[in-house]
Amino acid sequence: MTSVSTSNTSASGKTAAERYGVLPRPELEWNAQVERETAHLYELVKEHIPAIEWPVYAPYVHAINKLKKERNAAILAHNYQTPDIFHCVADIVGDSLQLAKEATKVDADIIVQCGVHFMAETSKLLNPDKTVLIPDMKAGCSLAESITGADVRLLRERYPGVPIVTYVNTSADVKAESDICCTSSNAVAVVESFGVDRVLCIPDEFLAQNVAAQTKVKILTWKGHCEVHERFTAEELLAYREADPEIQIIAHPECPPSVVEIADYAGSTSGMINYVRDQRPPKVLLVTECSMASNIESSAPGVQFIKPCNLCPHMKRITLPKILDSLLEMKDEIHVDPSTADRARQAVERMVNLKQ
């Protein structure tokens, strides 16, 4: 049984809507003011949103940006969000580690997490006094749902004394049973920080296997997978390379080891972005969620992106209309039971504070 609560009611008995008030719905119309005040944002997404469609997006963008100032809210968006969210309404963008760190620095009363549920929980863990909202409570994660806190307790019984490193793509309940969290960008450093010869690295089996290839520490795994990254195959990528030897293949560590092995570079989403920006390969295939390529095209001129378009259905539950509703009605608010939150927060903070 999980001790995580995601209701709209706080410990005070009041909902977020009661604490902040539900605001009247703005007029969502395309007019000269909206066109003028969103023109600079359209320049960032014009390669992905046809001009004829912008009048549908722009009123939402305009209303959200106005409302977040009135609410003193900050919008955090993962790299897998669509370009309209990533470029037009987000205040902070990044991968799981970046968002976890930036969540501790946000100078706002309200955090709107444009990502999946575990990310919103992590923001709440690091900002217990702030209101954290997620625009769609059903934005889950196949990897996070592959393990429970009860599973971790059983692992600790089976492997007494073995440190448990838990990927941030997990629930607060799972984090609370762990020694420390990690992300794809710092997993090797976290595993080696214990100075022992054996570590549990859960729940992503492929990430753990890819970490094992980079360290002498024996890695014990759990059979959890990301439904986006597990679909990539080495055969598929070799076919791309055979068709065009000029393509550089850049893979995420949640991919199977056979995929990572043939990639020109493997790293977290932020590492992949930095690689593209620094190396500027003429053609690149990003082996990750499809929207990320669209989000970084504008900052990597001259780079041609080949897109094997695997989309995350959970990330795509977050939309501009849902973000607007979330801010207007102050829903859905994330709560984590204090007994779970204190222990989960320690695991996240140990990761954030780890010297690398």
RODO-2510 file (C-alpha; in nm, 4 decimals, decimal comma):
residues 356
     n   res          X          Y          Z
     1     m     0,0000     0,0000     0,0000
     2     t     0,1417     0,3389    -0,0952
     3     s     0,1415     0,6280     0,1484
     4     v     0,1385     0,8877    -0,1260
     5     s    -0,1604     1,1193    -0,1453
     6     t    -0,2404     1,3162    -0,4592
     7     s    -0,5707     1,4701    -0,3573
     8     n    -0,6493     1,8387    -0,3850
     9     t    -0,6863     1,8758    -0,0077
    10     s    -0,3932     1,9990     0,2000
    11     a    -0,3167     1,9250     0,5649
    12     s    -0,5151     2,2386     0,6540
    13     g    -0,8250     2,0833     0,4979
    14     k    -0,8396     2,3399     0,2191
    15     t    -0,7926     2,2703    -0,1470
    16     a    -0,5461     2,4695    -0,3572
    17     a    -0,8442     2,6324    -0,5275
    18     e    -0,9772     2,7455    -0,1897
    19     r    -0,6393     2,8777    -0,0790
    20     y    -0,5671     3,0694    -0,3977
    21     g    -0,9126     3,1187    -0,5457
    22     v    -1,0507     3,0053    -0,8794
    23     l    -1,0124     3,2802    -1,1405
    24     p    -1,2598     3,3576    -1,4203
    25     r    -1,1720     3,1987    -1,7505
    26     p    -1,0019     3,4455    -1,9879
    27     e    -1,1294     3,5118    -2,3361
    28     l    -0,9299     3,2847    -2,5635
    29     e    -0,9432     3,4743    -2,8873
    30     w    -0,6926     3,5593    -3,1565
    31     n    -0,6637     3,9359    -3,1803
    32     a    -0,4071     4,2040    -3,2551
    33     q    -0,2814     4,2187    -2,8958
    34     v    -0,2324     3,8431    -2,8705
    35     e    -0,0616     3,8366    -3,2086
    36     r     0,1721     4,1188    -3,1100
    37     e     0,2605     3,9835    -2,7664
    38     t     0,3285     3,6280    -2,8845
    39     a     0,5092     3,7058    -3,2098
    40     h     0,8551     3,6577    -3,0551
    41     l     0,7513     3,3175    -2,9211
    42     y     0,6199     3,2001    -3,2542
    43     e     0,9684     3,2576    -3,3987
    44     l     1,0894     2,9776    -3,1696
    45     v     0,8328     2,7225    -3,2881
    46     k     0,7561     2,8241    -3,6456
    47     e     0,9354     2,5163    -3,7820
    48     h     0,6962     2,2929    -3,5878
    49     i     0,3676     2,4847    -3,5826
    50     p     0,2317     2,6053    -3,9193
    51     a     0,1386     2,9739    -3,9293
    52     i    -0,2221     2,8824    -4,0002
    53     e    -0,2352     2,6923    -3,6677
    54     w    -0,0658     2,9533    -3,4476
    55     p    -0,3924     3,1461    -3,3843
    56     v    -0,5147     2,8333    -3,2019
    57     y    -0,2050     2,8051    -2,9815
    58     a    -0,1333     3,1730    -2,9195
    59     p    -0,4384     3,2609    -2,7039
    60     y    -0,3477     2,9795    -2,4635
    61     v     0,0179     3,0842    -2,4562
    62     h    -0,0813     3,4449    -2,3927
    63     a    -0,3277     3,3535    -2,1146
    64     i    -0,0871     3,1145    -1,9404
    65     n     0,2013     3,3615    -1,9389
    66     k    -0,0252     3,6319    -1,7977
    67     l    -0,1800     3,4036    -1,5377
    68     k     0,1453     3,2600    -1,4077
    69     k     0,2610     3,6135    -1,3210
    70     e    -0,0635     3,6807    -1,1344
    71     r    -0,0286     3,3541    -0,9453
    72     n     0,3469     3,3924    -0,8855
    73     a     0,3864     3,0535    -1,0485
    74     a     0,6821     2,8915    -1,2223
    75     i     0,6387     2,6350    -1,4976
    76     l     0,8959     2,3548    -1,5067
    77     a     0,9032     2,1534    -1,8287
    78     h     1,0920     1,8375    -1,9140
    79     n     1,2839     1,8099    -2,2407
    80     y     1,0170     1,5714    -2,3719
    81     q     0,7384     1,8291    -2,3658
    82     t     0,6069     1,9574    -2,6993
    83     p     0,7686     2,2717    -2,8473
    84     d     0,4701     2,4967    -2,7661
    85     i     0,5138     2,4176    -2,3956
    86     f     0,8927     2,3956    -2,3960
    87     h     0,9553     2,7254    -2,5780
    88     c     0,6442     2,9338    -2,5152
    89     v     0,5337     2,8955    -2,1514
    90     a     0,8108     2,7159    -1,9566
    91     d     1,0290     2,9115    -1,7140
    92     i     1,2731     2,6264    -1,6514
    93     v     1,3473     2,3360    -1,8858
    94     g     1,5764     2,0392    -1,8520
    95     d     1,6169     1,6729    -1,7673
    96     s     1,5227     1,5087    -1,4386
    97     l     1,8422     1,6138    -1,2577
    98     q     1,8234     1,9734    -1,3795
    99     l     1,4597     2,0063    -1,2800
   100     a     1,5271     1,8463    -0,9401
   101     k     1,8026     2,0982    -0,8706
   102     e     1,6177     2,3986    -1,0097
   103     a     1,3080     2,3071    -0,8102
   104     t     1,5037     2,3980    -0,4949
   105     k     1,5812     2,7470    -0,6322
   106     v     1,2390     2,8461    -0,7611
   107     d     1,1291     3,1830    -0,6259
   108     a     0,7565     3,1269    -0,6681
   109     d     0,4587     3,0247    -0,4585
   110     i     0,3415     2,7687    -0,7114
   111     i     0,5248     2,5149    -0,9254
   112     v     0,3462     2,3727    -1,2286
   113     q     0,5262     2,0543    -1,3283
   114     c     0,4981     1,9848    -1,7001
   115     g     0,6260     1,6322    -1,6978
   116     v     0,5124     1,3106    -1,5388
   117     h     0,3856     1,2347    -1,1908
   118     f     0,7118     1,1314    -1,0257
   119     m     0,8692     1,4621    -1,1336
   120     a     0,5924     1,6577    -0,9643
   121     e     0,6398     1,4485    -0,6503
   122     t     1,0135     1,5225    -0,6556
   123     s     0,9426     1,8957    -0,6809
   124     k     0,7087     1,8662    -0,3827
   125     l     0,9676     1,6741    -0,1824
   126     l     1,2195     1,9527    -0,2376
   127     n     0,9632     2,2304    -0,1880
   128     p     0,7349     2,1090     0,0915
   129     d     0,6010     2,4591     0,1598
   130     k     0,5140     2,5358    -0,2019
   131     t     0,2041     2,4376    -0,3947
   132     v     0,2995     2,1886    -0,6669
   133     l     0,0518     2,1237    -0,9474
   134     i     0,0500     1,8766    -1,2336
   135     p    -0,1815     1,9532    -1,5283
   136     d    -0,2846     1,5891    -1,5641
   137     m    -0,2731     1,3489    -1,2712
   138     k    -0,2759     1,0555    -1,5153
   139     a     0,0641     1,1524    -1,6612
   140     g     0,2418     0,8481    -1,5261
   141     c     0,5505     0,6469    -1,6218
   142     s     0,5838     0,2808    -1,7161
   143     l     0,9230     0,2648    -1,5457
   144     a     0,8034     0,4229    -1,2208
   145     e     0,5086     0,1862    -1,2124
   146     s     0,7336    -0,1207    -1,2416
   147     i     0,8273    -0,1112    -0,8712
   148     t     0,6743    -0,0283    -0,5321
   149     g     0,8041     0,0586    -0,1896
   150     a     0,7129    -0,2922    -0,0754
   151     d     0,9347    -0,4334    -0,3521
   152     v     1,2287    -0,2270    -0,2279
   153     r     1,1778    -0,3482     0,1287
   154     l     1,1894    -0,7067     0,0045
   155     l     1,5106    -0,6328    -0,1867
   156     r     1,6685    -0,4927     0,1299
   157     e     1,5765    -0,8125     0,3133
   158     r     1,7220    -1,0265     0,0366
   159     y     2,0433    -0,8219     0,0053
   160     p     2,1171    -0,6968     0,3593
   161     g     2,3812    -0,4262     0,3716
   162     v     2,3822    -0,3665    -0,0042
   163     p     2,3238     0,0031    -0,0847
   164     i     2,0094     0,0771    -0,2858
   165     v     2,0436     0,3384    -0,5595
   166     t     1,7065     0,4347    -0,7027
   167     y     1,6515     0,6129    -1,0313
   168     v     1,4514     0,9351    -0,9937
   169     n     1,1901     0,7876    -1,2288
   170     t     1,0139     0,6382    -0,9280
   171     s     0,7407     0,7243    -0,6788
   172     a     0,8086     0,8976    -0,3492
   173     d     0,7184     0,5706    -0,1786
   174     v     1,0048     0,3954    -0,3577
   175     k     1,2497     0,6796    -0,2965
   176     a     1,1665     0,6645     0,0745
   177     e     1,2914     0,3048     0,0923
   178     s     1,6192     0,3872    -0,0862
   179     d     1,9599     0,5084     0,0260
   180     i     2,0063     0,7619    -0,2527
   181     c     1,8581     0,8580    -0,5891
   182     c     2,0328     0,8945    -0,9223
   183     t     1,9606     1,0147    -1,2729
   184     s     2,0939     0,8880    -1,6030
   185     s     2,3576     1,1622    -1,5967
   186     n     2,5033     1,0860    -1,2530
   187     a     2,4276     0,7160    -1,2018
   188     v     2,7904     0,5997    -1,2290
   189     a     2,9102     0,8633    -0,9799
   190     v     2,6310     0,7757    -0,7358
   191     v     2,6998     0,4016    -0,7570
   192     e     3,0724     0,4536    -0,6970
   193     s     3,0167     0,7025    -0,4124
   194     f     2,9549     0,4189    -0,1636
   195     g     3,2998     0,2698    -0,2093
   196     v     3,1646    -0,0862    -0,1967
   197     d     3,1867    -0,3766    -0,4395
   198     r     2,8125    -0,4406    -0,4837
   199     v     2,5162    -0,2043    -0,5292
   200     l     2,1490    -0,2403    -0,6206
   201     c     2,0625    -0,0010    -0,9055
   202     i     1,6858     0,0022    -0,9587
   203     p     1,4387    -0,0066    -1,1296
   204     d     1,5693     0,0535    -1,4857
   205     e     1,7356    -0,2679    -1,5973
   206     f     1,8938    -0,1155    -1,9072
   207     l     2,0317     0,1884    -1,7238
   208     a     2,1796    -0,0457    -1,4622
   209     q     2,3382    -0,2635    -1,7309
   210     n     2,4839     0,0417    -1,9031
   211     v     2,6206     0,1663    -1,5696
   212     a     2,7746    -0,1777    -1,5082
   213     a     2,9722    -0,1405    -1,8308
   214     q     3,1374     0,1744    -1,6897
   215     t     3,2321     0,0647    -1,3387
   216     k     3,3994    -0,2200    -1,1505
   217     v     3,1145    -0,2215    -0,8974
   218     k     2,8869    -0,5236    -0,9348
   219     i     2,5415    -0,3969    -1,0233
   220     l     2,2279    -0,5828    -0,9142
   221     t     1,9270    -0,4972    -1,1289
   222     w     1,5469    -0,4864    -1,1391
   223     k     1,3505    -0,5666    -1,4536
   224     g     1,1887    -0,2275    -1,5178
   225     h     1,1931    -0,0494    -1,8540
   226     c     1,0894     0,2778    -2,0181
   227     e     0,8278     0,1992    -2,2812
   228     v     0,9795     0,4591    -2,5160
   229     h     1,3458     0,3586    -2,4974
   230     e     1,2991    -0,0179    -2,4790
   231     r     1,1484    -0,0141    -2,8306
   232     f     1,4737     0,0924    -2,9982
   233     t     1,6859    -0,1881    -3,1424
   234     a     2,0421    -0,2147    -3,2638
   235     e     1,9175    -0,3543    -3,5962
   236     e     1,6997    -0,0472    -3,6514
   237     l     1,9872     0,1923    -3,5854
   238     l     2,2353    -0,0028    -3,7956
   239     a     1,9889     0,0268    -4,0849
   240     y     1,9915     0,4055    -4,0444
   241     r     2,3713     0,4065    -4,0390
   242     e     2,3937     0,1829    -4,3457
   243     a     2,1540     0,4090    -4,5354
   244     d     2,3592     0,7186    -4,4465
   245     p     2,7070     0,6717    -4,2909
   246     e     2,7177     1,0451    -4,2130
   247     i     2,4537     1,0095    -3,9392
   248     q     2,5769     1,0288    -3,5802
   249     i     2,3719     0,8204    -3,3396
   250     i     2,3177     0,9592    -2,9884
   251     a     2,1414     0,7339    -2,7387
   252     h     1,9872     0,7641    -2,3950
   253     p     2,1116     0,5191    -2,1257
   254     e     1,7561     0,3880    -2,0790
   255     c     1,8017     0,2140    -2,4151
   256     p     1,9122    -0,1513    -2,4315
   257     p     2,2907    -0,1985    -2,4012
   258     s     2,3072    -0,3261    -2,7606
   259     v     2,1776     0,0149    -2,8729
   260     v     2,4136     0,2120    -2,6485
   261     e     2,7080     0,0013    -2,7651
   262     i     2,6752     0,1084    -3,1287
   263     a     2,5941     0,4736    -3,0542
   264     d     2,8500     0,7458    -3,1202
   265     y     2,7556     0,9002    -2,7859
   266     a     2,5322     0,7982    -2,4955
   267     g     2,4153     1,0287    -2,2197
   268     s     2,1290     1,1924    -2,0370
   269     t     1,8953     1,4248    -2,2212
   270     s     2,1018     1,7255    -2,1118
   271     g     2,4204     1,5450    -2,2160
   272     m     2,2695     1,4662    -2,5563
   273     i     2,1670     1,8295    -2,6028
   274     n     2,5131     1,9559    -2,5073
   275     y     2,6762     1,7067    -2,7419
   276     v     2,4688     1,8292    -3,0358
   277     r     2,5307     2,1954    -2,9539
   278     d     2,9050     2,1490    -2,9011
   279     q     2,9866     1,8985    -3,1763
   280     r     2,7365     2,0185    -3,4366
   281     p     2,7242     1,6928    -3,6353
   282     p     2,5759     1,7521    -3,9820
   283     k     2,3171     1,4770    -3,9272
   284     v     2,2105     1,3316    -3,5968
   285     l     1,9676     1,0671    -3,4821
   286     l     1,8534     1,1177    -3,1215
   287     v     1,7591     0,7802    -2,9768
   288     t     1,5110     0,9094    -2,7226
   289     e     1,1637     1,0644    -2,7019
   290     c     1,0877     1,2396    -3,0293
   291     s     0,9934     1,5856    -2,9011
   292     m     1,3438     1,6562    -2,7723
   293     a     1,4811     1,6846    -3,1244
   294     s     1,2128     1,9392    -3,2093
   295     n     1,2940     2,1392    -2,8944
   296     i     1,6650     2,1767    -2,9648
   297     e     1,6575     2,2316    -3,3407
   298     s     1,6372     2,6093    -3,3018
   299     s     1,9551     2,6158    -3,0897
   300     a     2,1513     2,3885    -3,3256
   301     p     2,1414     2,5565    -3,6664
   302     g     2,2948     2,3545    -3,9451
   303     v     2,2207     2,0210    -3,7770
   304     q     1,9771     1,7935    -3,9570
   305     f     1,7721     1,5766    -3,7202
   306     i     1,6558     1,2328    -3,8275
   307     k     1,3639     1,1379    -3,6049
   308     p     1,2656     0,7790    -3,5273
   309     c     0,9558     0,9220    -3,3666
   310     n     0,8888     0,7266    -3,0479
   311     l     0,6540     0,9401    -2,8364
   312     c     0,5833     0,9091    -2,4643
   313     p     0,2052     0,8882    -2,4231
   314     h     0,2336     1,0058    -2,0632
   315     m     0,4329     1,3218    -2,1402
   316     k     0,1880     1,4004    -2,4172
   317     r    -0,1001     1,4146    -2,1687
   318     i     0,0311     1,7607    -2,0741
   319     t    -0,1162     2,0260    -2,3051
   320     l    -0,1625     2,4027    -2,3110
   321     p    -0,5365     2,3804    -2,2267
   322     k    -0,4587     2,1570    -1,9272
   323     i    -0,1845     2,3932    -1,8063
   324     l    -0,4278     2,6832    -1,8245
   325     d    -0,6953     2,4876    -1,6350
   326     s    -0,4380     2,3881    -1,3742
   327     l    -0,3473     2,7515    -1,3066
   328     l    -0,7062     2,8771    -1,3187
   329     e    -0,8527     2,6125    -1,0894
   330     m    -0,5347     2,5303    -0,8939
   331     k    -0,5467     2,1600    -0,9791
   332     d    -0,4218     1,8934    -0,9471
   333     e    -0,2169     1,9468    -0,6352
   334     i     0,0530     1,7024    -0,5278
   335     h     0,0763     1,5922    -0,1655
   336     v     0,3122     1,3409    -0,0089
   337     d     0,2493     1,2055     0,3411
   338     p     0,5064     1,3533     0,5840
   339     s     0,6331     1,0132     0,6989
   340     t     0,7122     0,9199     0,3389
   341     a     0,8265     1,2664     0,2340
   342     d     1,0993     1,3028     0,4978
   343     r     1,2717     0,9797     0,3973
   344     a     1,2225     1,0303     0,0241
   345     r     1,3553     1,3857     0,0488
   346     q     1,6743     1,2603     0,2109
   347     a     1,7377     1,0229    -0,0805
   348     v     1,6869     1,3030    -0,3351
   349     e     1,8917     1,5569    -0,1397
   350     r     2,1825     1,3120    -0,1071
   351     m     2,1835     1,2943    -0,4874
   352     v     2,1524     1,6701    -0,5376
   353     n     2,4298     1,7415    -0,2854
   354     l     2,6661     1,4704    -0,4062
   355     k     3,0033     1,6107    -0,5096
   356     q     3,0876     1,4895    -0,8596
***
